[in-house]
Amino acid sequence: MSARILVAEDDPKQANLVRVYLERDGHSVLLVGDGRAALEQARSRRPDLVVLDVMMPVVDGMDVCRILRSESKVPILLLTARSTEDDLLLGLDVGADDYITKPYSPRELTARVRALLRRAGTVTAGTQAVLRVGELEIDTGRFEVRVAGRPIVLTAKEFGILEVLAAEPGRVFTRAQIIDRAFGFDHYVLERTVDAHVMNLRRKIEADAAEPRYVQTVYGRGYRLAES
């Protein structure tokens, strides 16, 4: 499941939190910090979905939503601290497809994003959710892995690491990036923990774990998934 998502949020900490979780879900994320930048990037980059904070400098989020809706059918998810019925209805009236009130669960946010993308027909299961590299098949939509048609049982962390690598085959991910995306905000995870999980993952999916074909080490940098 992969989409281009524009996130307009003026709180850097909150914006980074949203980015991390959306990227962990396989999406490409562009961050902006004010309403004018949101309009400019939405027009030039044509994202598949916009996550839009209501309270933003320069141009208010409601105005951004109204303008974007007059120009395109891009799905819009509002982030709002306003929880009254009138405020929420206003957001829907100006063109938002859905809203989520602060504080919110990042997992709920990613679930709402997936639902909006499915509703818009932007992402279709079975086309972008399945990656094949040689005899390795990764179905991120169903959380399934097969080698030569044989199902492979992975732990949640092993699948999470494989999913991070599969998001961009050929790209080298550092151990820190893998921790950030596969383990979330578990600050007790050490880089050698990633190595241990990768070792176990290789034992399950590689014909020879000592000479890996799929999950490759780039010495001094990190890991990558071989390109199909």
N, C-alpha and C positions, 0 to 999 in steps of 0.2 A: 504494500500500500504506500504509494508515494505521490506527493503533490507539492506544488510551489505555494508556500504560505507567507503572506505578509502580516507581520505582527506590529501593530501600532500601540505602543505603551511607553509612557514617559518615565516610569519608575524603572531604572536600570536593573535592580535586583529582581523585580517581578518579570521584566522582559526576558532576562536571562533564564529564569525558571521556566517560563513558557517555551523558550527556544529549546532548552535541554530536553524537555519531555516530548515536544513535537519531533525533534530530530531523532530521539530514541524510537519514535514511532515510524521512522523512515522518511520523514518529510524534509524538504529543503526550505529553510527559514530565512527571511529577510526582516531585520529589525529596523524600525524607525521610531523617533521619539516625539514627534508632534504631528498635528493634523495636516499641515501643508505638505510635509514630507510624505505622509501617507497617501495623499492624493497624487502627488508627483510619481511615486513609485508604483502605485496601482495603475496609473495610466501608461507608464513606460515599460513596466515588467510584466503586466497582465497576469497576476497570480491566480491560482486556482481557488483560493479562499483567503479572506481577510479576517484576522482577529483584531478587533478594534476596541480600545479602551474609550469609555465615554468622556472621562475627564482628562482632556489633553490641552496643552498650550497651543497658541497661534490660531488653530481652527478646532472648535469643539467636535468631539466624536460624533455627536448627533448630526451636526452639519456635514461632516465627512461622509457619514452613512447616507444621508439624503442625496448628496451630490453623486456619490458612487452609484447609488441605485438608479439615478436618472441617466447614467452613462453606460451601465453594464448590468449583467445578471449574476455577477460574481457572488458566491455565497458569503454572507457577513455574519460573524459571531461577535456579539457585543460583550465586553467585560464591564460590569457596572457595580458601583458601590451603592447605587440607589435601588432600594428594594420595595418601594411602594408600588402598588398596582398601576397607578397612573404613569409613573416613570417607565415601568416595563412595557406598558402598552404603547407609550410614545415611541420607544425604541423599535417596536414591531411596525408601528404606523409609518415611520420614516424609511422603512425598507430592510431592517435587519431580519435575517432568517431564524436566528435563535439568540438567546442571551444566557449569561451565567453571572450570578451575583458573587461579589467578593465578601468574605474570603471563600475560595473554592478549592476543590481537590484537583491537582494536576491530572490525575487519572480521569476525573470526570470531564475535564477540558478536552483531553485527547479523544475520549469516547464521543463527545459532542462533535468534534471535528470530523471524526470518521463517519458519523451519521450524516452530517451535512454533505460530505463528499459523495457518499453513496447516493443520497437523495438527488444530488446534482448530476450524477452520472459521470463525475470526473475520473473516478478510479473504479475500474472493473475488476472484480476478483477473477483470478485465473489468467490474467494477462500480465499485470505488473507485480502480482503477489508471489509469482513462482519464478525462481532463478535456477538455472541448470548450468553446472560446470562439469563437463565430462559426465561421469555416472552419478555425480552428486546432484540431488534435487532438493531445494529449500522452498517450502511453501510457507511463507510468513503469515498468510491469512489464516491457515489452519494449524499453524505451529507444528508442522510435520517436516521431517527430514528423511530422505531415502537415499540409499546408495545402491545402484544397479537394481532398483525396484524394491530393495529390502528396507523395511522401516527401521529407523535407528532411534532408540530411546535416549533422549538427552535430558539432563537436568535443566532447570529454568535458567541458571547462570550460563551453562554451556550453550543453550539455544540463544540466550541474549547476546553473547559474544559473537556467535555465528551470524546473527541477525544484523549486528552493527557492521561487521565486515561485508556482509552481502548487500548492504545498502549502496555501497560504491565499490564494486569489484575492481581490483587493481590499485585502489588507493591504500596507502600505508596509514594505519591508525596507531598512534602511540599508546602505550599502556594507560597513561593518564586519560586519554580520550575514551578508551574502552571502559575504564572505570566510570567515567562521567556518564556515558550513555547506557551501559549495560547494568551498572550497579546503582545508579541514581546517586542520592546524597548520603550513601553509607560511607562516612569518613574513616571507618576502621579498615577498609579494604586496602591492602598493600599491593604494590605492583607485582610482587612475586606471586600473589594470589591469582592474578591474571595468567601468569605462566603455568601455574598448576592446573587451572581450568582448561587452558589450551592443550596441555599435555593429555589430559583425559579426553578432550574432544577429538584429538587426533587418533587416539587409540580406538575410538568408535567409528570414525569416518574414513580414515586412511588405510590403504592396503599395507603400508609400511610407515608407522609413526615416526621412524627415524629419518625417513626420506619423504616428507609430506608433499603431496601433489596439490592439495586444496588450500589448507591454511598454512601460509608461508611466512617464515621469519625474515625480516629485513634487519640485519644486524645493526645495532646502534640506533634503530628507529622504533620498530614495533612489529606489527603483523598486518598481513593483507590476505584477501581471498583471491585466488587465481582468477583471471578473467576467463569468461566462457569463450 
